[in-house]
Amino acid sequence: MKAGPDEVRPSFLRNVLLPAASIRFRLALLHSILLFGIAAVAIGAIYQNVSRVLDDEPMSRHAAFTELVDTPILGSSSTTQEDAAGGLQVFEEAVNSRALRQLRIYSVVALAVLFFASLVIGWYVSGLVVHPIGRITAVVRRIQGTDLSRRIGLGGPPDEFRELADTFDDMLDRLDAAFEMQRRFIQEASHELRNPLAVLRTNLDVVMDDPGSGPDDFRAASEVALRATSRMSSMVDDLLLYAHHERPDIHHDPIDLASVVTETVADFAAAAGSAGVQLRAEVAERLAVVGDPAALRRGLANLLSNSIRVSDPDSSVVVTAGHDNEKVWISVRDEGPGIDPDDIDRVFQRFWRGDLSSAREHGRSGLGLAIVRQIAEGHGGQATVRSTVGVGSTFTIWLPRYVDR
């Protein structure tokens, strides 16, 4: 179906001519057209009213004109007076015609002057209006992927442009923080992966460069390599989990957290029994939250795994889950060695592993508790810890309670 001429012209004007011009030009042109249109309507209305008044109320109808015509002139006849009245009417019409013609000329000249004046004024005013956009554009162009420290800092009154500039600054703050976190994470991950790689390569180089190396030497190097690769495999798995829980597109649905806790505790019953640890659970009913059951199960599993590992035989690990009016919580309490007060603030940091030699020996990556914190925060909650050296620790995941209205 072909578009008619009336449809093509607005589309051409909107899609070709106007986009080719700057916003400043378009604002100035729009301002000029609006002002010119209002002035044209006003002047046209004035012209029509004056023309109608002159046509509807000629001087011949005024009392002064009638009195002047009816006044007898010395030595004049009635015919002469009638000719005089007719002459005055003709003169009146000529004067009115000339006045209307002059009014038209003045109106056209006034509209032309007003149009050009409105263009100049509109150009100046629109320049003041769009000036903040130029500043925002200049700052954004100078921002690079390796340097996000620049800010617009527009200032001025709290108008729409100030709000736009502040929004850009807030976005840059978030991007800068995210990139800095990413850089730090990459540095930490590369450092943690470099150590087992260095151990692996050093042992292999020593065995390969020694002509007298026997089967026992190769076996010992193989065992070292196996432990190193086990550590790297565990770390890679945790890195994948950590990256997975950083994704913003994970879907959360209303779930009953009580069943998740009960099932996870049951899964760790065998591991606790083999370690000689008594595992107990005290779970309230109907712990409604909005979340990802797999992620919450993984977070609780990390806490249980750590608690069982640090607990001595014949000690207890107690899991409790409950709620109040606003929060749902899961706590894992152990009777392990506890955490030094100086390390409490670092427990949930990436790659923190407490006893470093023991952590490396068991192939721990130091990401387990960081994943717990990330899961909790990804569900709108938080992860906390209370610990006393020589007594034990209590790790708690706090989540918003879901209330079905």
C-alpha positions as a LaTeX table, in Angstrom:
\begin{tabular}{lrrr}
\hline
Residue & $x$ (\AA) & $y$ (\AA) & $z$ (\AA) \\
\hline
Met1 & 0.00 & 0.00 & 0.00 \\
Lys2 & 1.53 & 3.29 & $-1.14$ \\
Ala3 & 1.63 & 6.30 & 1.12 \\
Gly4 & $-0.06$ & 9.44 & $-0.11$ \\
Pro5 & 1.71 & 12.79 & $-0.55$ \\
Asp6 & 0.40 & 14.04 & 2.79 \\
Glu7 & 1.96 & 11.02 & 4.51 \\
Val8 & 5.32 & 11.28 & 2.73 \\
Arg9 & 6.02 & 14.93 & 3.55 \\
Pro10 & 5.78 & 14.68 & 7.37 \\
Ser11 & 7.81 & 11.48 & 7.31 \\
Phe12 & 10.48 & 13.11 & 5.14 \\
Leu13 & 10.56 & 16.17 & 7.38 \\
Arg14 & 10.75 & 14.10 & 10.54 \\
Asn15 & 13.18 & 11.41 & 9.39 \\
Val16 & 15.48 & 13.28 & 7.01 \\
Leu17 & 15.50 & 17.03 & 7.54 \\
Leu18 & 15.08 & 17.33 & 11.30 \\
Pro19 & 17.51 & 14.56 & 12.33 \\
Ala20 & 20.16 & 16.14 & 10.11 \\
Ala21 & 20.04 & 19.30 & 12.23 \\
Ser22 & 21.30 & 19.71 & 15.75 \\
Ile23 & 19.00 & 19.82 & 18.74 \\
Arg24 & 19.85 & 23.48 & 19.15 \\
Phe25 & 18.74 & 24.24 & 15.59 \\
Arg26 & 15.55 & 22.25 & 16.01 \\
Leu27 & 14.73 & 24.01 & 19.27 \\
Ala28 & 15.39 & 27.40 & 17.70 \\
Leu29 & 13.27 & 26.55 & 14.66 \\
Leu30 & 10.45 & 25.20 & 16.82 \\
His31 & 10.56 & 28.30 & 19.03 \\
Ser32 & 10.51 & 30.57 & 15.98 \\
Ile33 & 7.63 & 28.69 & 14.31 \\
Leu34 & 5.52 & 28.75 & 17.47 \\
Leu35 & 6.17 & 32.43 & 18.12 \\
Phe36 & 5.60 & 33.30 & 14.46 \\
Gly37 & 2.36 & 31.32 & 14.41 \\
Ile38 & 1.04 & 33.00 & 17.55 \\
Ala39 & 2.00 & 36.44 & 16.22 \\
Ala40 & 0.44 & 35.70 & 12.81 \\
Val41 & $-2.81$ & 34.65 & 14.44 \\
Ala42 & $-2.82$ & 37.73 & 16.67 \\
Ile43 & $-2.07$ & 40.18 & 13.83 \\
Gly44 & $-4.57$ & 38.44 & 11.56 \\
Ala45 & $-7.24$ & 38.73 & 14.23 \\
Ile46 & $-6.45$ & 42.43 & 14.69 \\
Tyr47 & $-6.63$ & 43.00 & 10.94 \\
Gln48 & $-9.97$ & 41.19 & 10.62 \\
Asn49 & $-11.48$ & 43.10 & 13.54 \\
Val50 & $-10.34$ & 46.48 & 12.20 \\
Ser51 & $-11.62$ & 45.60 & 8.70 \\
Arg52 & $-14.98$ & 44.51 & 10.09 \\
Val53 & $-15.33$ & 47.61 & 12.24 \\
Leu54 & $-14.62$ & 49.89 & 9.29 \\
Asp55 & $-17.08$ & 47.99 & 7.08 \\
Asp56 & $-19.85$ & 47.70 & 9.65 \\
Glu57 & $-19.69$ & 51.23 & 11.06 \\
Pro58 & $-19.07$ & 53.78 & 8.29 \\
Met59 & $-18.91$ & 57.44 & 9.21 \\
Ser60 & $-22.22$ & 58.06 & 7.41 \\
Arg61 & $-24.02$ & 56.37 & 10.32 \\
His62 & $-22.52$ & 58.60 & 12.98 \\
Ala63 & $-24.62$ & 61.44 & 14.35 \\
Ala64 & $-21.91$ & 64.01 & 13.68 \\
Phe65 & $-21.81$ & 63.07 & 9.98 \\
Thr66 & $-25.64$ & 63.24 & 9.70 \\
Glu67 & $-25.74$ & 66.61 & 11.44 \\
Leu68 & $-23.04$ & 67.93 & 9.15 \\
Val69 & $-24.88$ & 66.81 & 6.00 \\
Asp70 & $-28.26$ & 68.09 & 7.19 \\
Thr71 & $-26.91$ & 71.55 & 8.08 \\
Pro72 & $-28.00$ & 73.96 & 5.27 \\
Ile73 & $-25.16$ & 75.75 & 3.55 \\
Leu74 & $-25.70$ & 79.37 & 2.47 \\
Gly75 & $-26.65$ & 79.56 & $-1.16$ \\
Ser76 & $-26.65$ & 75.75 & $-1.63$ \\
Ser77 & $-29.47$ & 73.63 & $-2.88$ \\
Ser78 & $-30.57$ & 70.25 & $-1.63$ \\
Thr79 & $-28.96$ & 68.64 & $-4.68$ \\
Thr80 & $-25.62$ & 70.18 & $-3.81$ \\
Gln81 & $-25.87$ & 68.91 & $-0.27$ \\
Glu82 & $-26.60$ & 65.40 & $-1.51$ \\
Asp83 & $-23.55$ & 65.57 & $-3.78$ \\
Ala84 & $-21.48$ & 66.67 & $-0.83$ \\
Ala85 & $-22.72$ & 63.72 & 1.25 \\
Gly86 & $-21.88$ & 61.32 & $-1.56$ \\
Gly87 & $-18.42$ & 62.85 & $-1.88$ \\
Leu88 & $-17.79$ & 62.45 & 1.81 \\
Gln89 & $-18.78$ & 58.77 & 1.64 \\
Val90 & $-16.44$ & 58.20 & $-1.29$ \\
Phe91 & $-13.67$ & 59.97 & 0.62 \\
Glu92 & $-14.38$ & 57.83 & 3.67 \\
Glu93 & $-14.16$ & 54.63 & 1.65 \\
Ala94 & $-10.88$ & 55.73 & 0.12 \\
Val95 & $-9.44$ & 56.54 & 3.54 \\
Asn96 & $-10.56$ & 53.17 & 4.93 \\
Ser97 & $-9.12$ & 51.31 & 1.95 \\
Arg98 & $-5.81$ & 53.11 & 2.29 \\
Ala99 & $-5.71$ & 52.41 & 6.05 \\
Leu100 & $-6.36$ & 48.71 & 5.52 \\
Arg101 & $-3.68$ & 48.57 & 2.82 \\
Gln102 & $-1.16$ & 50.22 & 5.12 \\
Leu103 & $-2.19$ & 47.89 & 7.93 \\
Arg104 & $-1.53$ & 44.88 & 5.69 \\
Ile105 & 1.89 & 46.19 & 4.74 \\
Tyr106 & 2.82 & 46.90 & 8.35 \\
Ser107 & 1.54 & 43.48 & 9.40 \\
Val108 & 3.63 & 41.65 & 6.79 \\
Val109 & 6.74 & 43.67 & 7.68 \\
Ala110 & 6.14 & 43.09 & 11.40 \\
Leu111 & 5.74 & 39.34 & 10.85 \\
Ala112 & 8.95 & 39.15 & 8.81 \\
Val113 & 10.93 & 41.11 & 11.40 \\
Leu114 & 9.39 & 39.02 & 14.17 \\
Phe115 & 10.27 & 35.78 & 12.37 \\
Phe116 & 13.96 & 36.63 & 12.01 \\
Ala117 & 14.11 & 38.10 & 15.52 \\
Ser118 & 12.55 & 34.94 & 16.91 \\
Leu119 & 15.15 & 32.84 & 15.08 \\
Val120 & 17.98 & 34.82 & 16.67 \\
Ile121 & 16.42 & 34.79 & 20.12 \\
Gly122 & 15.49 & 31.10 & 19.79 \\
Trp123 & 19.04 & 30.24 & 18.74 \\
Tyr124 & 20.45 & 32.06 & 21.77 \\
Val125 & 17.93 & 30.63 & 24.23 \\
Ser126 & 18.27 & 27.08 & 22.89 \\
Gly127 & 22.04 & 27.42 & 23.21 \\
Leu128 & 21.60 & 28.17 & 26.90 \\
Val129 & 19.24 & 25.21 & 27.23 \\
Val130 & 21.45 & 22.60 & 25.52 \\
His131 & 24.75 & 23.83 & 26.95 \\
Pro132 & 24.70 & 21.19 & 29.75 \\
Ile133 & 24.29 & 18.48 & 27.09 \\
Gly134 & 27.52 & 19.63 & 25.46 \\
Arg135 & 29.34 & 19.41 & 28.76 \\
Ile136 & 27.95 & 15.95 & 29.46 \\
Thr137 & 28.96 & 14.79 & 25.97 \\
Ala138 & 32.48 & 16.19 & 26.32 \\
Val139 & 33.07 & 14.45 & 29.65 \\
Val140 & 31.63 & 11.13 & 28.46 \\
Arg141 & 33.84 & 11.23 & 25.34 \\
Arg142 & 36.94 & 11.63 & 27.53 \\
Ile143 & 36.03 & 8.61 & 29.64 \\
Gln144 & 37.96 & 5.47 & 28.72 \\
Gly145 & 37.55 & 1.86 & 29.70 \\
Thr146 & 40.80 & 1.99 & 31.68 \\
Asp147 & 39.98 & 5.26 & 33.45 \\
Leu148 & 36.54 & 5.78 & 34.92 \\
Ser149 & 37.61 & 8.42 & 37.44 \\
Arg150 & 36.15 & 11.38 & 35.53 \\
Arg151 & 32.81 & 12.77 & 36.64 \\
Ile152 & 30.50 & 15.34 & 35.08 \\
Gly153 & 29.71 & 17.28 & 38.26 \\
Leu154 & 27.22 & 19.53 & 36.48 \\
Gly155 & 25.97 & 21.47 & 39.50 \\
Gly156 & 23.41 & 24.23 & 39.08 \\
Pro157 & 19.68 & 24.05 & 39.81 \\
Pro158 & 18.09 & 20.64 & 40.35 \\
Asp159 & 16.52 & 20.43 & 36.89 \\
Glu160 & 16.28 & 17.60 & 34.36 \\
Phe161 & 19.84 & 18.11 & 33.07 \\
Arg162 & 21.23 & 18.06 & 36.60 \\
Glu163 & 19.33 & 14.83 & 37.23 \\
Leu164 & 20.70 & 13.35 & 33.98 \\
Ala165 & 24.27 & 14.32 & 34.86 \\
Asp166 & 23.93 & 12.95 & 38.41 \\
Thr167 & 22.54 & 9.72 & 36.97 \\
Phe168 & 25.59 & 9.43 & 34.70 \\
Asp169 & 27.88 & 10.07 & 37.67 \\
Asp170 & 26.12 & 7.41 & 39.74 \\
Met171 & 26.40 & 4.96 & 36.84 \\
Leu172 & 30.12 & 5.73 & 36.51 \\
Asp173 & 30.57 & 5.16 & 40.25 \\
Arg174 & 28.95 & 1.74 & 39.94 \\
Leu175 & 30.97 & 0.86 & 36.84 \\
Asp176 & 34.20 & 2.03 & 38.45 \\
Ala177 & 33.49 & $-0.07$ & 41.54 \\
Ala178 & 32.55 & $-3.09$ & 39.41 \\
Phe179 & 35.68 & $-2.80$ & 37.24 \\
Glu180 & 37.88 & $-2.33$ & 40.27 \\
Met181 & 36.32 & $-5.40$ & 41.89 \\
Gln182 & 36.83 & $-7.33$ & 38.67 \\
Arg183 & 40.48 & $-6.30$ & 38.44 \\
Arg184 & 41.09 & $-7.23$ & 42.06 \\
Phe185 & 39.30 & $-10.54$ & 41.59 \\
Ile186 & 41.40 & $-11.38$ & 38.53 \\
Gln187 & 44.59 & $-10.50$ & 40.38 \\
Glu188 & 43.60 & $-12.62$ & 43.38 \\
Ala189 & 42.49 & $-15.55$ & 41.22 \\
Ser190 & 45.65 & $-15.44$ & 39.11 \\
His191 & 47.77 & $-15.31$ & 42.26 \\
Glu192 & 45.97 & $-18.29$ & 43.78 \\
Leu193 & 46.27 & $-20.30$ & 40.56 \\
Arg194 & 49.91 & $-19.34$ & 40.08 \\
Asn195 & 51.03 & $-21.05$ & 43.28 \\
Pro196 & 49.92 & $-24.63$ & 42.43 \\
Leu197 & 51.14 & $-24.13$ & 38.87 \\
Ala198 & 54.57 & $-23.08$ & 40.18 \\
Val199 & 54.71 & $-26.11$ & 42.49 \\
Leu200 & 53.68 & $-28.41$ & 39.67 \\
Arg201 & 56.22 & $-27.04$ & 37.21 \\
Thr202 & 59.08 & $-26.95$ & 39.71 \\
Asn203 & 58.64 & $-30.60$ & 40.71 \\
Leu204 & 58.36 & $-31.74$ & 37.12 \\
Asp205 & 61.41 & $-29.70$ & 36.08 \\
Val206 & 63.49 & $-31.17$ & 38.91 \\
Val207 & 62.57 & $-34.74$ & 38.03 \\
Met208 & 63.00 & $-34.26$ & 34.29 \\
Asp209 & 66.36 & $-32.48$ & 34.59 \\
Asp210 & 67.87 & $-35.08$ & 36.93 \\
Pro211 & 69.32 & $-37.98$ & 34.90 \\
Gly212 & 69.35 & $-40.17$ & 38.00 \\
Ser213 & 65.61 & $-39.85$ & 38.68 \\
Gly214 & 64.00 & $-43.23$ & 39.28 \\
Pro215 & 60.43 & $-44.52$ & 39.45 \\
Asp216 & 60.12 & $-43.41$ & 43.08 \\
Asp217 & 61.07 & $-39.85$ & 42.15 \\
Phe218 & 58.56 & $-39.78$ & 39.34 \\
Arg219 & 55.90 & $-41.23$ & 41.65 \\
Ala220 & 56.58 & $-38.53$ & 44.28 \\
Ala221 & 56.43 & $-35.81$ & 41.60 \\
Ser222 & 53.19 & $-37.32$ & 40.32 \\
Glu223 & 51.65 & $-37.18$ & 43.79 \\
Val224 & 52.64 & $-33.52$ & 44.14 \\
Ala225 & 51.19 & $-32.82$ & 40.69 \\
Leu226 & 47.98 & $-34.64$ & 41.62 \\
Arg227 & 47.55 & $-32.51$ & 44.74 \\
Ala228 & 48.26 & $-29.32$ & 42.79 \\
Thr229 & 45.79 & $-30.17$ & 40.05 \\
Ser230 & 43.21 & $-31.10$ & 42.70 \\
Arg231 & 43.61 & $-27.67$ & 44.27 \\
Met232 & 43.29 & $-25.96$ & 40.89 \\
Ser233 & 40.24 & $-28.04$ & 39.97 \\
Ser234 & 38.53 & $-27.12$ & 43.25 \\
Met235 & 39.34 & $-23.46$ & 42.74 \\
Val236 & 38.07 & $-23.45$ & 39.16 \\
Asp237 & 34.80 & $-25.03$ & 40.29 \\
Asp238 & 34.38 & $-22.38$ & 42.99 \\
Leu239 & 35.23 & $-19.62$ & 40.52 \\
Leu240 & 32.49 & $-20.88$ & 38.23 \\
Leu241 & 30.04 & $-20.90$ & 41.13 \\
Tyr242 & 31.09 & $-17.41$ & 42.14 \\
Ala243 & 30.65 & $-16.11$ & 38.59 \\
His244 & 27.29 & $-17.87$ & 38.33 \\
His245 & 25.90 & $-16.16$ & 41.42 \\
Glu246 & 27.07 & $-12.75$ & 40.17 \\
Arg247 & 24.67 & $-13.03$ & 37.26 \\
Pro248 & 21.69 & $-10.63$ & 37.61 \\
Asp249 & 19.30 & $-12.81$ & 35.58 \\
Ile250 & 18.84 & $-15.64$ & 38.09 \\
His251 & 15.13 & $-16.21$ & 38.65 \\
His252 & 13.75 & $-16.36$ & 42.17 \\
Asp253 & 10.44 & $-17.96$ & 43.11 \\
Pro254 & 8.52 & $-18.33$ & 46.39 \\
Ile255 & 9.79 & $-21.46$ & 48.17 \\
Asp256 & 9.60 & $-23.14$ & 51.56 \\
Leu257 & 13.10 & $-22.85$ & 53.01 \\
Ala258 & 12.32 & $-25.45$ & 55.68 \\
Ser259 & 12.36 & $-28.28$ & 53.14 \\
Val260 & 15.64 & $-27.01$ & 51.66 \\
Val261 & 17.30 & $-26.98$ & 55.09 \\
Thr262 & 15.95 & $-30.41$ & 56.05 \\
Glu263 & 17.11 & $-32.03$ & 52.81 \\
Thr264 & 20.57 & $-30.44$ & 52.97 \\
Val265 & 21.12 & $-31.54$ & 56.56 \\
Ala266 & 20.09 & $-35.07$ & 55.59 \\
Asp267 & 22.62 & $-35.02$ & 52.75 \\
Phe268 & 25.45 & $-34.24$ & 55.21 \\
Ala269 & 24.47 & $-36.82$ & 57.81 \\
Ala270 & 26.89 & $-39.39$ & 56.38 \\
Ala271 & 29.80 & $-36.94$ & 56.18 \\
Ala272 & 29.21 & $-35.84$ & 59.77 \\
Gly273 & 29.00 & $-39.47$ & 60.94 \\
Ser274 & 32.28 & $-40.40$ & 59.26 \\
Ala275 & 33.97 & $-37.43$ & 60.96 \\
Gly276 & 32.52 & $-38.43$ & 64.34 \\
Val277 & 30.46 & $-35.23$ & 64.54 \\
Gln278 & 26.91 & $-35.19$ & 65.79 \\
Leu279 & 24.71 & $-33.22$ & 63.36 \\
Arg280 & 21.36 & $-31.92$ & 64.65 \\
Ala281 & 18.69 & $-29.74$ & 63.07 \\
Glu282 & 15.97 & $-27.57$ & 64.62 \\
Val283 & 13.84 & $-26.29$ & 61.76 \\
Ala284 & 10.62 & $-24.31$ & 62.11 \\
Glu285 & 7.72 & $-24.83$ & 59.72 \\
Arg286 & 6.72 & $-22.65$ & 56.78 \\
Leu287 & 9.86 & $-20.62$ & 56.22 \\
Ala288 & 8.59 & $-18.77$ & 53.16 \\
Val289 & 11.18 & $-16.85$ & 51.12 \\
Val290 & 11.65 & $-15.82$ & 47.51 \\
Gly291 & 14.77 & $-17.42$ & 46.13 \\
Asp292 & 16.65 & $-20.04$ & 44.18 \\
Pro293 & 16.51 & $-23.35$ & 46.09 \\
Ala294 & 19.67 & $-24.70$ & 44.43 \\
Ala295 & 21.67 & $-21.61$ & 45.39 \\
Leu296 & 20.38 & $-21.60$ & 48.97 \\
Arg297 & 21.15 & $-25.31$ & 49.28 \\
Arg298 & 24.69 & $-24.65$ & 48.05 \\
Gly299 & 25.18 & $-21.82$ & 50.55 \\
Leu300 & 24.04 & $-23.98$ & 53.46 \\
Ala301 & 26.19 & $-26.86$ & 52.17 \\
Asn302 & 29.26 & $-24.62$ & 52.27 \\
Leu303 & 28.54 & $-23.69$ & 55.89 \\
Leu304 & 27.95 & $-27.32$ & 56.89 \\
Ser305 & 31.09 & $-28.47$ & 55.11 \\
Asn306 & 33.23 & $-25.88$ & 56.91 \\
Ser307 & 31.66 & $-26.59$ & 60.31 \\
Ile308 & 32.11 & $-30.37$ & 60.02 \\
Arg309 & 35.70 & $-29.94$ & 58.83 \\
Val310 & 36.77 & $-27.75$ & 61.79 \\
Ser311 & 34.87 & $-29.76$ & 64.43 \\
Asp312 & 36.58 & $-32.33$ & 66.60 \\
Pro313 & 35.18 & $-35.85$ & 66.93 \\
Asp314 & 32.37 & $-36.19$ & 69.50 \\
Ser315 & 31.48 & $-32.52$ & 69.08 \\
Ser316 & 28.21 & $-31.16$ & 67.69 \\
Val317 & 27.07 & $-29.08$ & 64.73 \\
Val318 & 23.60 & $-27.62$ & 65.19 \\
Val319 & 21.51 & $-26.19$ & 62.36 \\
Thr320 & 18.59 & $-23.97$ & 63.31 \\
Ala321 & 16.10 & $-22.24$ & 61.04 \\
Gly322 & 13.32 & $-19.88$ & 62.06 \\
His323 & 11.67 & $-16.57$ & 61.36 \\
Asp324 & 10.21 & $-13.41$ & 62.84 \\
Asn325 & 7.86 & $-10.86$ & 61.28 \\
Glu326 & 10.40 & $-9.68$ & 58.68 \\
Lys327 & 13.32 & $-12.12$ & 58.46 \\
Val328 & 14.02 & $-15.81$ & 57.96 \\
Trp329 & 17.32 & $-17.16$ & 59.20 \\
Ile330 & 19.49 & $-20.27$ & 58.93 \\
Ser331 & 22.22 & $-20.69$ & 61.55 \\
Val332 & 25.01 & $-23.26$ & 61.65 \\
Arg333 & 26.75 & $-23.50$ & 65.03 \\
Asp334 & 29.88 & $-25.57$ & 65.56 \\
Glu335 & 32.21 & $-26.30$ & 68.48 \\
Gly336 & 35.40 & $-25.74$ & 66.55 \\
Pro337 & 38.45 & $-23.61$ & 67.39 \\
Gly338 & 36.65 & $-20.34$ & 66.64 \\
Ile339 & 37.91 & $-17.35$ & 64.71 \\
Asp340 & 40.35 & $-14.74$ & 65.93 \\
Pro341 & 38.62 & $-11.35$ & 66.47 \\
Asp342 & 41.08 & $-9.72$ & 64.05 \\
Asp343 & 39.89 & $-12.06$ & 61.29 \\
Ile344 & 36.14 & $-11.68$ & 61.80 \\
Asp345 & 35.86 & $-8.88$ & 59.23 \\
Arg346 & 37.77 & $-10.94$ & 56.65 \\
Val347 & 35.88 & $-14.21$ & 56.95 \\
Phe348 & 33.62 & $-13.60$ & 53.95 \\
Gln349 & 36.34 & $-12.10$ & 51.75 \\
Arg350 & 37.47 & $-13.96$ & 48.67 \\
Phe351 & 40.42 & $-16.32$ & 49.13 \\
Trp352 & 40.53 & $-15.91$ & 52.91 \\
Arg353 & 41.39 & $-19.32$ & 54.33 \\
Gly354 & 42.46 & $-18.85$ & 57.94 \\
Asp355 & 45.19 & $-21.44$ & 58.45 \\
Leu356 & 46.81 & $-21.15$ & 55.01 \\
Ser357 & 48.96 & $-24.27$ & 55.25 \\
Ser358 & 46.02 & $-26.45$ & 56.31 \\
Ala359 & 43.82 & $-24.90$ & 53.60 \\
Arg360 & 46.33 & $-25.66$ & 50.87 \\
Glu361 & 46.84 & $-29.15$ & 52.18 \\
His362 & 43.12 & $-29.86$ & 51.87 \\
Gly363 & 42.83 & $-28.12$ & 48.50 \\
Arg364 & 40.47 & $-25.38$ & 49.69 \\
Ser365 & 40.03 & $-22.38$ & 47.44 \\
Gly366 & 38.98 & $-19.77$ & 50.00 \\
Leu367 & 35.82 & $-18.96$ & 48.06 \\
Gly368 & 33.28 & $-21.01$ & 50.04 \\
Leu369 & 32.27 & $-18.30$ & 52.51 \\
Ala370 & 32.49 & $-15.60$ & 49.83 \\
Ile371 & 29.94 & $-17.62$ & 47.84 \\
Val372 & 27.73 & $-17.86$ & 50.94 \\
Arg373 & 27.77 & $-14.09$ & 51.34 \\
Gln374 & 27.10 & $-13.58$ & 47.65 \\
Ile375 & 24.12 & $-15.95$ & 47.71 \\
Ala376 & 22.66 & $-14.20$ & 50.75 \\
Glu377 & 23.09 & $-10.73$ & 49.26 \\
Gly378 & 21.72 & $-11.94$ & 45.93 \\
His379 & 18.50 & $-12.83$ & 47.79 \\
Gly380 & 18.28 & $-9.43$ & 49.45 \\
Gly381 & 19.74 & $-10.67$ & 52.75 \\
Gln382 & 23.11 & $-10.91$ & 54.43 \\
Ala383 & 25.53 & $-13.39$ & 55.99 \\
Thr384 & 26.93 & $-12.86$ & 59.48 \\
Val385 & 29.25 & $-14.69$ & 61.89 \\
Arg386 & 29.70 & $-14.74$ & 65.65 \\
Ser387 & 32.69 & $-16.55$ & 67.07 \\
Thr388 & 34.62 & $-17.10$ & 70.28 \\
Val389 & 38.12 & $-18.56$ & 70.17 \\
Gly390 & 38.13 & $-22.01$ & 71.77 \\
Val391 & 34.33 & $-22.19$ & 71.92 \\
Gly392 & 33.08 & $-22.22$ & 68.34 \\
Ser393 & 31.41 & $-20.17$ & 65.63 \\
Thr394 & 27.89 & $-19.47$ & 64.47 \\
Phe395 & 27.30 & $-18.56$ & 60.81 \\
Thr396 & 23.88 & $-17.16$ & 59.92 \\
Ile397 & 22.16 & $-16.45$ & 56.62 \\
Trp398 & 19.42 & $-13.80$ & 56.92 \\
Leu399 & 16.74 & $-13.58$ & 54.21 \\
Pro400 & 13.63 & $-11.41$ & 53.78 \\
Arg401 & 10.49 & $-13.27$ & 54.75 \\
Tyr402 & 7.93 & $-13.73$ & 52.00 \\
Val403 & 4.34 & $-12.97$ & 52.96 \\
Asp404 & 1.67 & $-14.01$ & 50.47 \\
Arg405 & $-0.90$ & $-11.21$ & 50.50 \\
\hline
\end{tabular}
